[in-house]
Amino acid sequence: MKRIAYLFLCLLLIACRTYASQIVRVPGTSVSLEPPKGFTSSKQFPGFGSAENSASILVTEMPFSFAKMRDEIVSKMKTGMAAKQMTFISQEDENQTIPPGLLLHIEQRAANIDYLKWILLTGDTQKTAMIVGTFPKDSDAELGSAIKKSVLTVAFSQRSFENVWNGISFRVTPSKKLKIAGKLANAISLTHSGRMGQKDLDDVFYIVSPFISGRVTDIKIVSEQSIRQTTDTRNVRNLKGKAISINNYRGYEIIADANDIKTRSALLLYQVVIQGTTQDYLIVGITERKQASIYLPEFRRLSSTFHIVPTHK
């Protein structure tokens, strides 16, 4: 479960610079909402954006009950706020959404810009959704109000989850050791069991996600900064990096040691940053250090199957 809450936290780092109000289905999800005037469906992530206002509404959906995920996600947000340059503003139960949820108001600094976020956590016994509305702090007050209003229009369809690859711009080939566990926004996670939120074999975890907030300029510097910020770890050390090529895409691989922030058990961290033609990608693999001889080759094999494809929503 902690790795899932970790990914929810990572998604808060997205400071989007990308994109006749009516209820609109968010492609690749069972969520619908009414986007603010001028916002259009994004090709980069599940949700809507306004390039003119540097604002976005991002939808993340998980196949776990809201009751199970609510406290875990809020706790992870609050404990990670300092590291993620976030400031908590308010929290309140929200009963006008269907189903009811929890509304959070947060300030965050990213890329030297101060942003405000309206975050709605909601769901039912089958799934949890996090809807994050982000806009610059110095925006007109009407924009913030419109985004808050939009977030509160969220509704679920009764359909089950769609094909996990719908709307995803890349592919990787799973194996018996690492199976597809699910999708969070435009990220795909793999675990040994093929399930999320359960104690897996030594908590092995592999995820592929686009860099939504912008293109990578210096791949080596970005890679080193990113791996040192891996949530739920401490004492990241012994970094070994090298330039690689995956299916003709430029990449940078880093292997490092770390410790679990709670148990202090030894971990192996594996990371690859890949520069695509129009978008960049981040791959992260985590496992117990004692399983490194098994899972490091598997992380590398899986990464070697990475390729970019046209999205279909």
Solvent accessible surface area in square Angstrom, and as a share of the most:
residue,aa,sasa,rsa
1,M,50,0.22
2,K,50,0.21
3,R,9,0.03
4,I,3,0.02
5,A,0,0.00
6,Y,15,0.06
7,L,10,0.05
8,F,1,0.00
9,L,3,0.01
10,C,31,0.19
11,L,9,0.04
12,L,0,0.00
13,L,67,0.33
14,I,19,0.09
15,A,4,0.03
16,C,2,0.01
17,R,118,0.43
18,T,24,0.14
19,Y,54,0.20
20,A,123,0.96
21,S,56,0.36
22,Q,116,0.51
23,I,97,0.49
24,V,46,0.27
25,R,78,0.28
26,V,0,0.00
27,P,37,0.23
28,G,14,0.14
29,T,9,0.05
30,S,3,0.02
31,V,0,0.00
32,S,17,0.11
33,L,0,0.00
34,E,53,0.24
35,P,13,0.08
36,P,12,0.08
37,K,179,0.76
38,G,56,0.54
39,F,15,0.06
40,T,76,0.44
41,S,58,0.37
42,S,3,0.02
43,K,180,0.76
44,Q,53,0.23
45,F,0,0.00
46,P,9,0.06
47,G,1,0.01
48,F,4,0.02
49,G,0,0.00
50,S,4,0.03
51,A,60,0.46
52,E,165,0.74
53,N,55,0.28
54,S,36,0.23
55,A,0,0.00
56,S,2,0.02
57,I,0,0.00
58,L,5,0.02
59,V,0,0.00
60,T,0,0.00
61,E,11,0.05
62,M,0,0.00
63,P,59,0.37
64,F,26,0.11
65,S,28,0.18
66,F,28,0.12
67,A,91,0.71
68,K,106,0.45
69,M,0,0.00
70,R,66,0.24
71,D,100,0.52
72,E,52,0.23
73,I,2,0.01
74,V,15,0.09
75,S,59,0.38
76,K,20,0.08
77,M,2,0.01
78,K,94,0.40
79,T,110,0.64
80,G,11,0.11
81,M,19,0.09
82,A,95,0.74
83,A,87,0.68
84,K,18,0.08
85,Q,109,0.48
86,M,11,0.05
87,T,81,0.47
88,F,72,0.30
89,I,79,0.40
90,S,40,0.26
91,Q,73,0.32
92,E,83,0.37
93,D,88,0.45
94,E,15,0.07
95,N,121,0.62
96,Q,124,0.55
97,T,3,0.02
98,I,139,0.71
99,P,31,0.20
100,P,74,0.47
101,G,4,0.04
102,L,2,0.01
103,L,2,0.01
104,L,2,0.01
105,H,24,0.11
106,I,0,0.00
107,E,38,0.17
108,Q,2,0.01
109,R,95,0.35
110,A,18,0.14
111,A,63,0.49
112,N,126,0.65
113,I,75,0.38
114,D,50,0.26
115,Y,4,0.01
116,L,29,0.14
117,K,4,0.02
118,W,31,0.11
119,I,0,0.00
120,L,0,0.00
121,L,0,0.00
122,T,1,0.00
123,G,5,0.05
124,D,52,0.27
125,T,109,0.63
126,Q,126,0.56
127,K,17,0.07
128,T,0,0.00
129,A,0,0.00
130,M,0,0.00
131,I,0,0.00
132,V,3,0.02
133,G,0,0.00
134,T,5,0.03
135,F,10,0.04
136,P,17,0.11
137,K,100,0.43
138,D,133,0.69
139,S,32,0.21
140,D,97,0.50
141,A,84,0.65
142,E,134,0.60
143,L,24,0.12
144,G,8,0.07
145,S,73,0.47
146,A,38,0.30
147,I,0,0.00
148,K,63,0.27
149,K,140,0.59
150,S,4,0.03
151,V,0,0.00
152,L,21,0.10
153,T,38,0.22
154,V,5,0.03
155,A,39,0.30
156,F,30,0.12
157,S,32,0.20
158,Q,173,0.77
159,R,115,0.42
160,S,92,0.59
161,F,91,0.38
162,E,53,0.24
163,N,93,0.47
164,V,36,0.21
165,W,40,0.14
166,N,52,0.26
167,G,4,0.04
168,I,1,0.01
169,S,17,0.11
170,F,0,0.00
171,R,63,0.23
172,V,6,0.04
173,T,70,0.41
174,P,54,0.34
175,S,36,0.23
176,K,181,0.77
177,K,88,0.37
178,L,0,0.00
179,K,77,0.33
180,I,46,0.23
181,A,17,0.13
182,G,11,0.11
183,K,36,0.15
184,L,2,0.01
185,A,5,0.04
186,N,13,0.07
187,A,1,0.01
188,I,0,0.00
189,S,1,0.01
190,L,0,0.00
191,T,7,0.04
192,H,59,0.26
193,S,32,0.21
194,G,19,0.18
195,R,127,0.47
196,M,7,0.03
197,G,15,0.15
198,Q,93,0.41
199,K,165,0.70
200,D,14,0.07
201,L,80,0.40
202,D,31,0.16
203,D,24,0.12
204,V,1,0.01
205,F,4,0.02
206,Y,0,0.00
207,I,8,0.04
208,V,0,0.00
209,S,20,0.13
210,P,10,0.06
211,F,43,0.18
212,I,11,0.06
213,S,40,0.26
214,G,32,0.31
215,R,118,0.43
216,V,15,0.08
217,T,126,0.73
218,D,65,0.33
219,I,6,0.03
220,K,100,0.42
221,I,91,0.46
222,V,36,0.21
223,S,0,0.00
224,E,57,0.25
225,Q,102,0.45
226,S,28,0.18
227,I,2,0.01
228,R,141,0.51
229,Q,118,0.52
230,T,14,0.08
231,T,21,0.12
232,D,9,0.05
233,T,15,0.09
234,R,99,0.36
235,N,91,0.47
236,V,22,0.13
237,R,77,0.28
238,N,89,0.46
239,L,45,0.23
240,K,146,0.62
241,G,38,0.37
242,K,105,0.44
243,A,80,0.62
244,I,42,0.21
245,S,84,0.54
246,I,12,0.06
247,N,79,0.41
248,N,151,0.78
249,Y,47,0.18
250,R,138,0.51
251,G,1,0.01
252,Y,20,0.08
253,E,7,0.03
254,I,1,0.01
255,I,20,0.10
256,A,2,0.01
257,D,22,0.11
258,A,0,0.00
259,N,26,0.13
260,D,4,0.02
261,I,87,0.44
262,K,145,0.62
263,T,95,0.55
264,R,161,0.59
265,S,37,0.24
266,A,46,0.36
267,L,5,0.03
268,L,1,0.01
269,L,3,0.01
270,Y,2,0.01
271,Q,3,0.01
272,V,0,0.00
273,V,0,0.00
274,I,0,0.00
275,Q,30,0.13
276,G,8,0.08
277,T,107,0.62
278,T,115,0.67
279,Q,26,0.11
280,D,0,0.00
281,Y,3,0.01
282,L,36,0.18
283,I,0,0.00
284,V,11,0.06
285,G,0,0.00
286,I,0,0.00
287,T,1,0.00
288,E,30,0.13
289,R,97,0.35
290,K,154,0.65
291,Q,34,0.15
292,A,10,0.08
293,S,97,0.62
294,I,78,0.40
295,Y,3,0.01
296,L,32,0.16
297,P,76,0.48
298,E,15,0.07
299,F,0,0.00
300,R,95,0.35
301,R,88,0.32
302,L,0,0.00
303,S,2,0.01
304,S,65,0.42
305,T,34,0.20
306,F,0,0.00
307,H,74,0.33
308,I,49,0.25
309,V,33,0.19
310,P,103,0.65
311,T,53,0.31
312,H,139,0.62
313,K,112,0.47
